[in-house]
Amino acid sequence: MRPRKVPLRKCVACQEMKAKRELVRVVRTPEEEVLVDLTGKKAGRGAYLCGKVSCFKLAKKTKALDRALKQSVGTEIYDQLEQDFIAVEDEFLATKELKGDEDE
């Protein structure tokens, strides 16, 4: 059997290519909402960030999400996303560790 192809995505902040499951997806829904999408399956345009708060702060500083989502993301949305990002960071890292254990 051939090994499975691992989908890669680029972090919009640090520009590193990583496996899709190692990144956190931020999505702009058809209703123009901007949310953190841990499942990676919500409908809408997505942008990927490393699971680190430092990458999120870099994206906020350089307005990388504005460009990736093709929509102006206001400061209040960035602040809300930052709180969501910090809240889900531990959950995301725990999920990543569990999936890593399954692969071995």
MARNUMAR-968503 format. One record per atom (N, C-alpha, C): residue number from 1; residue in one letter; atom name; x, y, z. Coordinates in Angstrom, 1 decimal. Example, Ala and Ser with C-alpha at 12.3 -4.5 7.8 and 13.67 -1.06 7.14 Angstrom:
! residues 2
<rec i="1" aa="A" at="N" X="13.2" Y="-5.7" Z="7.8"/>
<rec i="1" aa="A" at="CA" X="12.3" Y="-4.5" Z="7.8"/>
<rec i="1" aa="A" at="C" X="13.2" Y="-3.3" Z="7.8"/>
<rec i="2" aa="S" at="N" X="12.8" Y="-2.2" Z="7.1"/>
<rec i="2" aa="S" at="CA" X="13.7" Y="-1.1" Z="7.1"/>
<rec i="2" aa="S" at="C" X="12.9" Y="0.0" Z="7.9"/>
//
This chain:
! residues 104
<rec i="1" aa="M" at="N" X="0.8" Y="-1.2" Z="0.0"/>
<rec i="1" aa="M" at="CA" X="0.0" Y="0.0" Z="0.0"/>
<rec i="1" aa="M" at="C" X="0.9" Y="1.3" Z="0.0"/>
<rec i="2" aa="R" at="N" X="0.4" Y="2.3" Z="-0.7"/>
<rec i="2" aa="R" at="CA" X="1.1" Y="3.5" Z="-0.7"/>
<rec i="2" aa="R" at="C" X="0.7" Y="4.3" Z="0.6"/>
<rec i="3" aa="P" at="N" X="1.7" Y="5.0" Z="1.1"/>
<rec i="3" aa="P" at="CA" X="1.4" Y="5.8" Z="2.3"/>
<rec i="3" aa="P" at="C" X="0.4" Y="7.0" Z="1.9"/>
<rec i="4" aa="R" at="N" X="-0.4" Y="7.3" Z="2.9"/>
<rec i="4" aa="R" at="CA" X="-1.4" Y="8.4" Z="2.7"/>
<rec i="4" aa="R" at="C" X="-0.8" Y="9.7" Z="2.5"/>
<rec i="5" aa="K" at="N" X="-1.3" Y="10.5" Z="1.7"/>
<rec i="5" aa="K" at="CA" X="-0.9" Y="11.9" Z="1.5"/>
<rec i="5" aa="K" at="C" X="-1.4" Y="12.7" Z="2.6"/>
<rec i="6" aa="V" at="N" X="-0.5" Y="13.5" Z="3.3"/>
<rec i="6" aa="V" at="CA" X="-0.9" Y="14.3" Z="4.4"/>
<rec i="6" aa="V" at="C" X="-1.1" Y="15.7" Z="3.9"/>
<rec i="7" aa="P" at="N" X="-2.4" Y="16.2" Z="4.0"/>
<rec i="7" aa="P" at="CA" X="-2.7" Y="17.6" Z="3.5"/>
<rec i="7" aa="P" at="C" X="-1.9" Y="18.6" Z="4.3"/>
<rec i="8" aa="L" at="N" X="-1.3" Y="19.6" Z="3.6"/>
<rec i="8" aa="L" at="CA" X="-0.5" Y="20.6" Z="4.2"/>
<rec i="8" aa="L" at="C" X="-1.2" Y="22.0" Z="4.0"/>
<rec i="9" aa="R" at="N" X="-1.0" Y="22.8" Z="5.0"/>
<rec i="9" aa="R" at="CA" X="-1.6" Y="24.2" Z="4.9"/>
<rec i="9" aa="R" at="C" X="-0.5" Y="25.1" Z="5.4"/>
<rec i="10" aa="K" at="N" X="-0.6" Y="26.4" Z="5.0"/>
<rec i="10" aa="K" at="CA" X="0.4" Y="27.4" Z="5.5"/>
<rec i="10" aa="K" at="C" X="-0.2" Y="28.3" Z="6.5"/>
<rec i="11" aa="C" at="N" X="0.5" Y="28.5" Z="7.6"/>
<rec i="11" aa="C" at="CA" X="0.1" Y="29.5" Z="8.6"/>
<rec i="11" aa="C" at="C" X="0.2" Y="30.9" Z="8.0"/>
<rec i="12" aa="V" at="N" X="-0.9" Y="31.7" Z="8.2"/>
<rec i="12" aa="V" at="CA" X="-0.9" Y="33.0" Z="7.6"/>
<rec i="12" aa="V" at="C" X="0.0" Y="34.0" Z="8.3"/>
<rec i="13" aa="A" at="N" X="0.4" Y="33.6" Z="9.5"/>
<rec i="13" aa="A" at="CA" X="1.3" Y="34.6" Z="10.2"/>
<rec i="13" aa="A" at="C" X="2.8" Y="34.3" Z="10.0"/>
<rec i="14" aa="C" at="N" X="3.2" Y="33.0" Z="10.3"/>
<rec i="14" aa="C" at="CA" X="4.7" Y="32.7" Z="10.2"/>
<rec i="14" aa="C" at="C" X="5.0" Y="32.1" Z="8.9"/>
<rec i="15" aa="Q" at="N" X="4.0" Y="31.8" Z="8.0"/>
<rec i="15" aa="Q" at="CA" X="4.3" Y="31.3" Z="6.7"/>
<rec i="15" aa="Q" at="C" X="4.9" Y="29.9" Z="6.6"/>
<rec i="16" aa="E" at="N" X="4.8" Y="29.1" Z="7.7"/>
<rec i="16" aa="E" at="CA" X="5.3" Y="27.7" Z="7.8"/>
<rec i="16" aa="E" at="C" X="4.3" Y="26.8" Z="7.3"/>
<rec i="17" aa="M" at="N" X="4.7" Y="25.8" Z="6.4"/>
<rec i="17" aa="M" at="CA" X="3.8" Y="24.8" Z="6.0"/>
<rec i="17" aa="M" at="C" X="3.8" Y="23.7" Z="7.0"/>
<rec i="18" aa="K" at="N" X="2.6" Y="23.3" Z="7.4"/>
<rec i="18" aa="K" at="CA" X="2.4" Y="22.2" Z="8.4"/>
<rec i="18" aa="K" at="C" X="1.3" Y="21.3" Z="8.0"/>
<rec i="19" aa="A" at="N" X="1.2" Y="20.2" Z="8.7"/>
<rec i="19" aa="A" at="CA" X="0.1" Y="19.3" Z="8.5"/>
<rec i="19" aa="A" at="C" X="-1.2" Y="20.0" Z="8.9"/>
<rec i="20" aa="K" at="N" X="-2.3" Y="19.8" Z="8.2"/>
<rec i="20" aa="K" at="CA" X="-3.5" Y="20.5" Z="8.4"/>
<rec i="20" aa="K" at="C" X="-4.0" Y="20.3" Z="9.8"/>
<rec i="21" aa="R" at="N" X="-3.8" Y="19.1" Z="10.4"/>
<rec i="21" aa="R" at="CA" X="-4.3" Y="18.9" Z="11.8"/>
<rec i="21" aa="R" at="C" X="-3.5" Y="19.6" Z="12.9"/>
<rec i="22" aa="E" at="N" X="-2.3" Y="20.1" Z="12.5"/>
<rec i="22" aa="E" at="CA" X="-1.5" Y="20.8" Z="13.4"/>
<rec i="22" aa="E" at="C" X="-1.8" Y="22.3" Z="13.5"/>
<rec i="23" aa="L" at="N" X="-2.7" Y="22.8" Z="12.7"/>
<rec i="23" aa="L" at="CA" X="-3.1" Y="24.2" Z="12.6"/>
<rec i="23" aa="L" at="C" X="-4.5" Y="24.4" Z="13.1"/>
<rec i="24" aa="V" at="N" X="-4.8" Y="25.6" Z="13.5"/>
<rec i="24" aa="V" at="CA" X="-6.1" Y="26.0" Z="13.9"/>
<rec i="24" aa="V" at="C" X="-6.7" Y="26.8" Z="12.8"/>
<rec i="25" aa="R" at="N" X="-8.0" Y="26.5" Z="12.4"/>
<rec i="25" aa="R" at="CA" X="-8.6" Y="27.2" Z="11.3"/>
<rec i="25" aa="R" at="C" X="-9.5" Y="28.3" Z="11.8"/>
<rec i="26" aa="V" at="N" X="-9.4" Y="29.5" Z="11.2"/>
<rec i="26" aa="V" at="CA" X="-10.2" Y="30.6" Z="11.5"/>
<rec i="26" aa="V" at="C" X="-11.1" Y="30.7" Z="10.2"/>
<rec i="27" aa="V" at="N" X="-12.4" Y="30.8" Z="10.4"/>
<rec i="27" aa="V" at="CA" X="-13.3" Y="30.8" Z="9.2"/>
<rec i="27" aa="V" at="C" X="-14.2" Y="32.0" Z="9.2"/>
<rec i="28" aa="R" at="N" X="-14.4" Y="32.5" Z="7.9"/>
<rec i="28" aa="R" at="CA" X="-15.4" Y="33.5" Z="7.7"/>
<rec i="28" aa="R" at="C" X="-16.6" Y="32.8" Z="7.1"/>
<rec i="29" aa="T" at="N" X="-17.7" Y="32.8" Z="7.9"/>
<rec i="29" aa="T" at="CA" X="-18.9" Y="32.1" Z="7.4"/>
<rec i="29" aa="T" at="C" X="-19.6" Y="32.9" Z="6.4"/>
<rec i="30" aa="P" at="N" X="-20.6" Y="32.2" Z="5.7"/>
<rec i="30" aa="P" at="CA" X="-21.4" Y="32.9" Z="4.7"/>
<rec i="30" aa="P" at="C" X="-22.2" Y="34.1" Z="5.3"/>
<rec i="31" aa="E" at="N" X="-22.4" Y="34.1" Z="6.6"/>
<rec i="31" aa="E" at="CA" X="-23.1" Y="35.2" Z="7.3"/>
<rec i="31" aa="E" at="C" X="-22.1" Y="36.3" Z="7.7"/>
<rec i="32" aa="E" at="N" X="-20.9" Y="36.2" Z="7.2"/>
<rec i="32" aa="E" at="CA" X="-19.9" Y="37.2" Z="7.5"/>
<rec i="32" aa="E" at="C" X="-19.3" Y="37.2" Z="8.9"/>
<rec i="33" aa="E" at="N" X="-19.5" Y="36.1" Z="9.7"/>
<rec i="33" aa="E" at="CA" X="-19.0" Y="36.0" Z="11.0"/>
<rec i="33" aa="E" at="C" X="-17.6" Y="35.5" Z="10.9"/>
<rec i="34" aa="V" at="N" X="-16.7" Y="35.8" Z="11.8"/>
<rec i="34" aa="V" at="CA" X="-15.3" Y="35.3" Z="11.9"/>
<rec i="34" aa="V" at="C" X="-15.2" Y="34.5" Z="13.2"/>
<rec i="35" aa="L" at="N" X="-14.9" Y="33.2" Z="13.0"/>
<rec i="35" aa="L" at="CA" X="-14.9" Y="32.3" Z="14.2"/>
<rec i="35" aa="L" at="C" X="-13.7" Y="31.4" Z="14.2"/>
<rec i="36" aa="V" at="N" X="-13.3" Y="30.8" Z="15.3"/>
<rec i="36" aa="V" at="CA" X="-12.3" Y="29.8" Z="15.4"/>
<rec i="36" aa="V" at="C" X="-13.0" Y="28.5" Z="15.1"/>
<rec i="37" aa="D" at="N" X="-12.5" Y="27.7" Z="14.2"/>
<rec i="37" aa="D" at="CA" X="-13.2" Y="26.4" Z="13.8"/>
<rec i="37" aa="D" at="C" X="-12.2" Y="25.2" Z="14.1"/>
<rec i="38" aa="L" at="N" X="-12.4" Y="24.6" Z="15.3"/>
<rec i="38" aa="L" at="CA" X="-11.6" Y="23.5" Z="15.7"/>
<rec i="38" aa="L" at="C" X="-11.9" Y="22.2" Z="14.8"/>
<rec i="39" aa="T" at="N" X="-13.1" Y="22.1" Z="14.3"/>
<rec i="39" aa="T" at="CA" X="-13.4" Y="20.9" Z="13.6"/>
<rec i="39" aa="T" at="C" X="-12.8" Y="20.9" Z="12.2"/>
<rec i="40" aa="G" at="N" X="-12.6" Y="22.1" Z="11.6"/>
<rec i="40" aa="G" at="CA" X="-12.1" Y="22.3" Z="10.3"/>
<rec i="40" aa="G" at="C" X="-13.1" Y="22.0" Z="9.2"/>
<rec i="41" aa="K" at="N" X="-14.4" Y="21.9" Z="9.6"/>
<rec i="41" aa="K" at="CA" X="-15.5" Y="21.6" Z="8.7"/>
<rec i="41" aa="K" at="C" X="-16.6" Y="22.6" Z="8.5"/>
<rec i="42" aa="K" at="N" X="-16.5" Y="23.7" Z="9.2"/>
<rec i="42" aa="K" at="CA" X="-17.5" Y="24.7" Z="9.0"/>
<rec i="42" aa="K" at="C" X="-17.5" Y="25.3" Z="7.6"/>
<rec i="43" aa="A" at="N" X="-18.6" Y="25.7" Z="7.1"/>
<rec i="43" aa="A" at="CA" X="-18.7" Y="26.3" Z="5.8"/>
<rec i="43" aa="A" at="C" X="-18.1" Y="27.7" Z="5.8"/>
<rec i="44" aa="G" at="N" X="-17.4" Y="28.0" Z="4.7"/>
<rec i="44" aa="G" at="CA" X="-16.9" Y="29.4" Z="4.6"/>
<rec i="44" aa="G" at="C" X="-15.4" Y="29.4" Z="4.2"/>
<rec i="45" aa="R" at="N" X="-14.9" Y="30.6" Z="4.1"/>
<rec i="45" aa="R" at="CA" X="-13.5" Y="30.8" Z="3.7"/>
<rec i="45" aa="R" at="C" X="-12.6" Y="30.6" Z="4.9"/>
<rec i="46" aa="G" at="N" X="-11.6" Y="29.8" Z="4.9"/>
<rec i="46" aa="G" at="CA" X="-10.7" Y="29.6" Z="6.0"/>
<rec i="46" aa="G" at="C" X="-9.3" Y="30.1" Z="5.9"/>
<rec i="47" aa="A" at="N" X="-8.7" Y="30.3" Z="7.0"/>
<rec i="47" aa="A" at="CA" X="-7.3" Y="30.7" Z="7.1"/>
<rec i="47" aa="A" at="C" X="-6.8" Y="29.9" Z="8.3"/>
<rec i="48" aa="Y" at="N" X="-5.5" Y="29.5" Z="8.2"/>
<rec i="48" aa="Y" at="CA" X="-4.9" Y="28.7" Z="9.2"/>
<rec i="48" aa="Y" at="C" X="-3.8" Y="29.4" Z="10.0"/>
<rec i="49" aa="L" at="N" X="-3.8" Y="29.1" Z="11.3"/>
<rec i="49" aa="L" at="CA" X="-2.8" Y="29.6" Z="12.2"/>
<rec i="49" aa="L" at="C" X="-2.2" Y="28.5" Z="13.0"/>
<rec i="50" aa="C" at="N" X="-0.9" Y="28.7" Z="13.3"/>
<rec i="50" aa="C" at="CA" X="-0.2" Y="27.7" Z="14.2"/>
<rec i="50" aa="C" at="C" X="-1.0" Y="27.8" Z="15.6"/>
<rec i="51" aa="G" at="N" X="-0.9" Y="26.8" Z="16.4"/>
<rec i="51" aa="G" at="CA" X="-1.6" Y="26.8" Z="17.6"/>
<rec i="51" aa="G" at="C" X="-1.0" Y="27.6" Z="18.7"/>
<rec i="52" aa="K" at="N" X="-0.2" Y="28.6" Z="18.3"/>
<rec i="52" aa="K" at="CA" X="0.5" Y="29.4" Z="19.3"/>
<rec i="52" aa="K" at="C" X="-0.1" Y="30.8" Z="19.4"/>
<rec i="53" aa="V" at="N" X="-0.2" Y="31.4" Z="20.6"/>
<rec i="53" aa="V" at="CA" X="-0.7" Y="32.7" Z="20.7"/>
<rec i="53" aa="V" at="C" X="0.2" Y="33.7" Z="20.0"/>
<rec i="54" aa="S" at="N" X="1.5" Y="33.4" Z="20.0"/>
<rec i="54" aa="S" at="CA" X="2.5" Y="34.4" Z="19.4"/>
<rec i="54" aa="S" at="C" X="2.2" Y="34.5" Z="17.9"/>
<rec i="55" aa="C" at="N" X="1.8" Y="33.4" Z="17.2"/>
<rec i="55" aa="C" at="CA" X="1.4" Y="33.5" Z="15.8"/>
<rec i="55" aa="C" at="C" X="0.1" Y="34.3" Z="15.6"/>
<rec i="56" aa="F" at="N" X="-0.8" Y="34.1" Z="16.6"/>
<rec i="56" aa="F" at="CA" X="-2.0" Y="34.9" Z="16.5"/>
<rec i="56" aa="F" at="C" X="-1.7" Y="36.4" Z="16.6"/>
<rec i="57" aa="K" at="N" X="-0.9" Y="36.8" Z="17.5"/>
<rec i="57" aa="K" at="CA" X="-0.5" Y="38.2" Z="17.7"/>
<rec i="57" aa="K" at="C" X="0.2" Y="38.7" Z="16.5"/>
<rec i="58" aa="L" at="N" X="1.0" Y="37.9" Z="15.9"/>
<rec i="58" aa="L" at="CA" X="1.7" Y="38.4" Z="14.6"/>
<rec i="58" aa="L" at="C" X="0.7" Y="38.6" Z="13.5"/>
<rec i="59" aa="A" at="N" X="-0.3" Y="37.7" Z="13.4"/>
<rec i="59" aa="A" at="CA" X="-1.4" Y="37.8" Z="12.4"/>
<rec i="59" aa="A" at="C" X="-2.2" Y="39.1" Z="12.7"/>
<rec i="60" aa="K" at="N" X="-2.4" Y="39.4" Z="13.9"/>
<rec i="60" aa="K" at="CA" X="-3.2" Y="40.6" Z="14.3"/>
<rec i="60" aa="K" at="C" X="-2.4" Y="41.8" Z="13.9"/>
<rec i="61" aa="K" at="N" X="-1.1" Y="41.8" Z="14.2"/>
<rec i="61" aa="K" at="CA" X="-0.2" Y="43.0" Z="13.9"/>
<rec i="61" aa="K" at="C" X="-0.1" Y="43.3" Z="12.4"/>
<rec i="62" aa="T" at="N" X="0.0" Y="42.2" Z="11.6"/>
<rec i="62" aa="T" at="CA" X="0.2" Y="42.4" Z="10.2"/>
<rec i="62" aa="T" at="C" X="-1.1" Y="42.3" Z="9.4"/>
<rec i="63" aa="K" at="N" X="-2.2" Y="42.1" Z="10.1"/>
<rec i="63" aa="K" at="CA" X="-3.5" Y="42.0" Z="9.5"/>
<rec i="63" aa="K" at="C" X="-3.6" Y="40.9" Z="8.4"/>
<rec i="64" aa="A" at="N" X="-2.9" Y="39.8" Z="8.8"/>
<rec i="64" aa="A" at="CA" X="-2.8" Y="38.6" Z="7.9"/>
<rec i="64" aa="A" at="C" X="-4.2" Y="38.0" Z="7.7"/>
<rec i="65" aa="L" at="N" X="-5.0" Y="38.0" Z="8.7"/>
<rec i="65" aa="L" at="CA" X="-6.4" Y="37.4" Z="8.6"/>
<rec i="65" aa="L" at="C" X="-7.3" Y="38.3" Z="7.7"/>
<rec i="66" aa="D" at="N" X="-7.1" Y="39.6" Z="7.7"/>
<rec i="66" aa="D" at="CA" X="-7.8" Y="40.4" Z="6.7"/>
<rec i="66" aa="D" at="C" X="-7.6" Y="40.0" Z="5.3"/>
<rec i="67" aa="R" at="N" X="-6.3" Y="39.8" Z="5.0"/>
<rec i="67" aa="R" at="CA" X="-6.0" Y="39.4" Z="3.6"/>
<rec i="67" aa="R" at="C" X="-6.4" Y="38.0" Z="3.3"/>
<rec i="68" aa="A" at="N" X="-6.2" Y="37.0" Z="4.2"/>
<rec i="68" aa="A" at="CA" X="-6.6" Y="35.6" Z="4.0"/>
<rec i="68" aa="A" at="C" X="-8.1" Y="35.4" Z="3.9"/>
<rec i="69" aa="L" at="N" X="-8.8" Y="36.1" Z="4.7"/>
<rec i="69" aa="L" at="CA" X="-10.3" Y="36.0" Z="4.7"/>
<rec i="69" aa="L" at="C" X="-11.0" Y="36.9" Z="3.7"/>
<rec i="70" aa="K" at="N" X="-10.2" Y="37.8" Z="3.1"/>
<rec i="70" aa="K" at="CA" X="-10.7" Y="38.7" Z="2.1"/>
<rec i="70" aa="K" at="C" X="-11.9" Y="39.5" Z="2.6"/>
<rec i="71" aa="Q" at="N" X="-11.7" Y="40.0" Z="3.9"/>
<rec i="71" aa="Q" at="CA" X="-12.7" Y="40.8" Z="4.6"/>
<rec i="71" aa="Q" at="C" X="-12.0" Y="41.6" Z="5.7"/>
<rec i="72" aa="S" at="N" X="-12.4" Y="42.8" Z="5.9"/>
<rec i="72" aa="S" at="CA" X="-11.8" Y="43.6" Z="7.0"/>
<rec i="72" aa="S" at="C" X="-12.3" Y="43.0" Z="8.3"/>
<rec i="73" aa="V" at="N" X="-11.3" Y="42.6" Z="9.1"/>
<rec i="73" aa="V" at="CA" X="-11.6" Y="42.1" Z="10.5"/>
<rec i="73" aa="V" at="C" X="-11.3" Y="43.2" Z="11.5"/>
<rec i="74" aa="G" at="N" X="-12.3" Y="43.6" Z="12.1"/>
<rec i="74" aa="G" at="CA" X="-12.2" Y="44.7" Z="13.1"/>
<rec i="74" aa="G" at="C" X="-11.5" Y="44.4" Z="14.3"/>
<rec i="75" aa="T" at="N" X="-11.0" Y="45.4" Z="15.1"/>
<rec i="75" aa="T" at="CA" X="-10.2" Y="45.1" Z="16.3"/>
<rec i="75" aa="T" at="C" X="-11.1" Y="44.4" Z="17.3"/>
<rec i="76" aa="E" at="N" X="-12.4" Y="44.7" Z="17.4"/>
<rec i="76" aa="E" at="CA" X="-13.2" Y="44.0" Z="18.4"/>
<rec i="76" aa="E" at="C" X="-13.3" Y="42.5" Z="18.1"/>
<rec i="77" aa="I" at="N" X="-13.3" Y="42.2" Z="16.8"/>
<rec i="77" aa="I" at="CA" X="-13.3" Y="40.8" Z="16.3"/>
<rec i="77" aa="I" at="C" X="-12.0" Y="40.1" Z="16.7"/>
<rec i="78" aa="Y" at="N" X="-10.9" Y="40.8" Z="16.4"/>
<rec i="78" aa="Y" at="CA" X="-9.5" Y="40.3" Z="16.8"/>
<rec i="78" aa="Y" at="C" X="-9.5" Y="40.0" Z="18.3"/>
<rec i="79" aa="D" at="N" X="-10.0" Y="41.0" Z="19.1"/>
<rec i="79" aa="D" at="CA" X="-10.0" Y="40.8" Z="20.5"/>
<rec i="79" aa="D" at="C" X="-10.8" Y="39.5" Z="20.9"/>
<rec i="80" aa="Q" at="N" X="-12.0" Y="39.4" Z="20.3"/>
<rec i="80" aa="Q" at="CA" X="-12.8" Y="38.2" Z="20.6"/>
<rec i="80" aa="Q" at="C" X="-12.1" Y="36.9" Z="20.2"/>
<rec i="81" aa="L" at="N" X="-11.5" Y="37.0" Z="19.0"/>
<rec i="81" aa="L" at="CA" X="-10.8" Y="35.8" Z="18.5"/>
<rec i="81" aa="L" at="C" X="-9.6" Y="35.4" Z="19.4"/>
<rec i="82" aa="E" at="N" X="-8.9" Y="36.5" Z="19.9"/>
<rec i="82" aa="E" at="CA" X="-7.8" Y="36.2" Z="20.8"/>
<rec i="82" aa="E" at="C" X="-8.3" Y="35.5" Z="22.0"/>
<rec i="83" aa="Q" at="N" X="-9.4" Y="35.9" Z="22.6"/>
<rec i="83" aa="Q" at="CA" X="-9.9" Y="35.2" Z="23.8"/>
<rec i="83" aa="Q" at="C" X="-10.3" Y="33.8" Z="23.5"/>
<rec i="84" aa="D" at="N" X="-11.0" Y="33.6" Z="22.3"/>
<rec i="84" aa="D" at="CA" X="-11.3" Y="32.3" Z="21.9"/>
<rec i="84" aa="D" at="C" X="-10.1" Y="31.4" Z="21.6"/>
<rec i="85" aa="F" at="N" X="-9.1" Y="32.0" Z="21.0"/>
<rec i="85" aa="F" at="CA" X="-7.9" Y="31.3" Z="20.7"/>
<rec i="85" aa="F" at="C" X="-7.2" Y="30.8" Z="21.9"/>
<rec i="86" aa="I" at="N" X="-7.1" Y="31.7" Z="22.9"/>
<rec i="86" aa="I" at="CA" X="-6.4" Y="31.3" Z="24.2"/>
<rec i="86" aa="I" at="C" X="-7.3" Y="30.3" Z="24.9"/>
<rec i="87" aa="A" at="N" X="-8.6" Y="30.4" Z="24.8"/>
<rec i="87" aa="A" at="CA" X="-9.5" Y="29.4" Z="25.5"/>
<rec i="87" aa="A" at="C" X="-9.3" Y="28.0" Z="24.8"/>
<rec i="88" aa="V" at="N" X="-9.2" Y="28.0" Z="23.5"/>
<rec i="88" aa="V" at="CA" X="-9.1" Y="26.7" Z="22.8"/>
<rec i="88" aa="V" at="C" X="-7.7" Y="26.1" Z="22.6"/>
<rec i="89" aa="E" at="N" X="-6.7" Y="27.0" Z="23.0"/>
<rec i="89" aa="E" at="CA" X="-5.3" Y="26.5" Z="22.8"/>
<rec i="89" aa="E" at="C" X="-5.0" Y="25.3" Z="23.5"/>
<rec i="90" aa="D" at="N" X="-5.4" Y="25.2" Z="24.8"/>
<rec i="90" aa="D" at="CA" X="-5.1" Y="24.0" Z="25.6"/>
<rec i="90" aa="D" at="C" X="-5.9" Y="22.8" Z="25.0"/>
<rec i="91" aa="E" at="N" X="-7.1" Y="23.0" Z="24.6"/>
<rec i="91" aa="E" at="CA" X="-8.0" Y="21.9" Z="24.1"/>
<rec i="91" aa="E" at="C" X="-7.3" Y="21.4" Z="22.7"/>
<rec i="92" aa="F" at="N" X="-6.9" Y="22.4" Z="21.9"/>
<rec i="92" aa="F" at="CA" X="-6.3" Y="22.1" Z="20.6"/>
<rec i="92" aa="F" at="C" X="-5.0" Y="21.3" Z="20.8"/>
<rec i="93" aa="L" at="N" X="-4.1" Y="21.7" Z="21.8"/>
<rec i="93" aa="L" at="CA" X="-2.9" Y="21.0" Z="22.0"/>
<rec i="93" aa="L" at="C" X="-3.1" Y="19.6" Z="22.6"/>
<rec i="94" aa="A" at="N" X="-4.1" Y="19.4" Z="23.4"/>
<rec i="94" aa="A" at="CA" X="-4.5" Y="18.1" Z="24.0"/>
<rec i="94" aa="A" at="C" X="-5.0" Y="17.2" Z="22.9"/>
<rec i="95" aa="T" at="N" X="-5.8" Y="17.7" Z="22.0"/>
<rec i="95" aa="T" at="CA" X="-6.3" Y="16.9" Z="20.9"/>
<rec i="95" aa="T" at="C" X="-5.2" Y="16.5" Z="19.9"/>
<rec i="96" aa="K" at="N" X="-4.3" Y="17.4" Z="19.7"/>
<rec i="96" aa="K" at="CA" X="-3.1" Y="17.2" Z="18.8"/>
<rec i="96" aa="K" at="C" X="-2.3" Y="16.0" Z="19.4"/>
<rec i="97" aa="E" at="N" X="-2.1" Y="16.1" Z="20.7"/>
<rec i="97" aa="E" at="CA" X="-1.3" Y="15.0" Z="21.4"/>
<rec i="97" aa="E" at="C" X="-2.0" Y="13.7" Z="21.3"/>
<rec i="98" aa="L" at="N" X="-3.3" Y="13.7" Z="21.5"/>
<rec i="98" aa="L" at="CA" X="-4.1" Y="12.4" Z="21.4"/>
<rec i="98" aa="L" at="C" X="-4.0" Y="11.8" Z="19.9"/>
<rec i="99" aa="K" at="N" X="-4.1" Y="12.7" Z="18.9"/>
<rec i="99" aa="K" at="CA" X="-4.0" Y="12.2" Z="17.6"/>
<rec i="99" aa="K" at="C" X="-2.6" Y="11.7" Z="17.2"/>
<rec i="100" aa="G" at="N" X="-1.6" Y="12.4" Z="17.8"/>
<rec i="100" aa="G" at="CA" X="-0.3" Y="12.0" Z="17.6"/>
<rec i="100" aa="G" at="C" X="0.0" Y="10.6" Z="18.2"/>
<rec i="101" aa="D" at="N" X="-0.6" Y="10.3" Z="19.3"/>
<rec i="101" aa="D" at="CA" X="-0.5" Y="9.0" Z="20.0"/>
<rec i="101" aa="D" at="C" X="-1.1" Y="7.9" Z="19.1"/>
<rec i="102" aa="E" at="N" X="-2.3" Y="8.2" Z="18.4"/>
<rec i="102" aa="E" at="CA" X="-3.0" Y="7.2" Z="17.6"/>
<rec i="102" aa="E" at="C" X="-2.1" Y="6.9" Z="16.4"/>
<rec i="103" aa="D" at="N" X="-1.4" Y="7.8" Z="15.8"/>
<rec i="103" aa="D" at="CA" X="-0.6" Y="7.6" Z="14.6"/>
<rec i="103" aa="D" at="C" X="0.6" Y="6.6" Z="14.9"/>
<rec i="104" aa="E" at="N" X="1.0" Y="6.6" Z="16.1"/>
<rec i="104" aa="E" at="CA" X="2.2" Y="5.7" Z="16.4"/>
<rec i="104" aa="E" at="C" X="1.9" Y="4.3" Z="16.6"/>
//
